[in-house]
Amino acid sequence: MIFSTTVFVFAFLPAFLAIYYLTPWRAKSYVILVASYVFYGWWRVEYLLLIFLMSLISYVAAEVTVRSGTERIRRVAVWAGVSFDLAALAFFKYTTFILGNVNGILTFAGGDGIQVVDVLLPIGISFHTFQSISYVIDIYRKDAPPARHLVDFLAFGSLFPQLIAGPVLRYKDLSEQFMHRVHSLEQFTKGVYRFTIGLSMKVLIADSVAPLADRMFALPDPSFTEAWLGALAYTIQLFFDFAGYSTMAIGLGLMIGFRFIENFNYPYIARSITEFWQRWHISLSTWLRDYLYIPLGGNRGGALKTYRNLLLTMVLGGLWHGANWTFILWGVWHGGIMAIERALGAKGRDTVWPKRIALPLTFGMVVIGWVVFRAPDLGIAFDVYAGMLGLQGFGLRPEILWELQSSELAILLLGFAICFAPLVPATLPAWIKGSNVQAAAMLMLFGLATSRMAAQGYSPFLYFQF
């Protein structure tokens, strides 16, 4: 089940909210847990056991670190919990990738090769793994109190608003909210507004430019215009798809009293790649910083080790996104640029690039990175790069021009206008900020989004695959 479907919006969500608000406080975590398992099991019920086991073993490992009186047992417990989570992620996400590469090496060397099995990737497993690992480590470090009740942690681990594609939450940020949280009409209304905005971002913008991006990336030998058009279309699609999901998740959380971390802050106006990662997928970048970059040594071991740690963190972050050499190269691209920026004195500065070109230069580097992130393999990525360099012609082919729709270009431009809106200072008239006007605008937006949602086919979120 996904948010942008009539089943979720008009059936699952109203039923859940009705039951949730009719249930006494002491049983609300049970309602969240059952609803989350129904939500996840709608996709593949057999993978519910995996989600349950990962949460349960992480909970038990953390409990051992709390109750044990010896450091040796505490260390064994934390390593056992983290290892189980990583082993589950490795098996489901990287088995096919590893076997495929081994098979390629053996075949290249003249051997018979090995059989490569396809392992179905459970949706949301990367997010669930990171949340489970952070809980075990935080409890071991005594950075957070353990969950008071197992059901609270199980509900946290399967929390349906963000289970599939984040934000990456940490239990310590929600622990008090599981014990005490505010339910009010004002907060519920804010949640409805945020959900409506996120739904509109997904179905009205991301899904509208997705066909354009797909057509351009499917072209053999794309020209300069075709390659850049595809890259820019995907740049808008990815942001509005992923940020739309996060906005919906935050809105759903508000509806039931939870406050989640904001996950995006106009990332395309960043003036360096370092700043970009302070604005893009904020929950992931902070997780990578706290649980990878700093434990690796951060910037404490001198310049060369700092650059190494930045590069390694981003490569592992890229590999977290998917088992493909394209994601590894994407991580190298971002990590390498961040290392260069650090060498040029990025720490404590807005940007190391000339101020007049800092924003377009950074945006260009981000777009270049999105090409290899989007491409199914390196061959297609390099084909698109060749087009972007003008090595395969410059204009649009007649058949491509014929397929190009004015609505796609209009939505693409609207997407860019929204992304760069903070660069244009504007003051809204007071009457626009009125509650009645906001309510009317949201109602109209909800109507447009649900009409489009009902008319289009199945359109999963891009980050489901991660």
Secondary structure, 3 states (H helix, E strand, C coil): CCCCCHHHHHHHHHHHHHHHHHCCHHHHHHHHHHHHHHHHHCCCHHHHHHHHHHHHHHHHHHHHHHHCCCHHHHHHHHHHHHHHHHHHHHHHHHHHHHHHHHHHHHHHCCCCCCCCCCCCCCCCHHHHHHHHHHHHHHHHHCCCCCCCCHHHHHHHHCCCCCCCCCCCCCHHHHHHHHHCCCCCHHHHHHHHHHHHHHHHHHHHHHHHHHHHHHHHHCCCCCCHHHHHHHHHHHHHHHHHHHHHHHHHHHHHHHHCCCCCCCCCCCHHHCCCHHHHHHHCCHHHHHHHHHHHHHHHCCCCCCHHHHHHHHHHHHHHHHHHHCCCHHHHHHHHHHHHHHHHHHHCCCCCCCCCCCHHHHHHHHHHHHHHHHHHHHCCCHHHHHHHHHHHCCCCCCCCCHHHHHHCCHHHHHHHHHHHHHHCHHHCCCCCCHHHHCHHHHHHHHHHHHHHHHHHHHHCCCCCCHHHHC
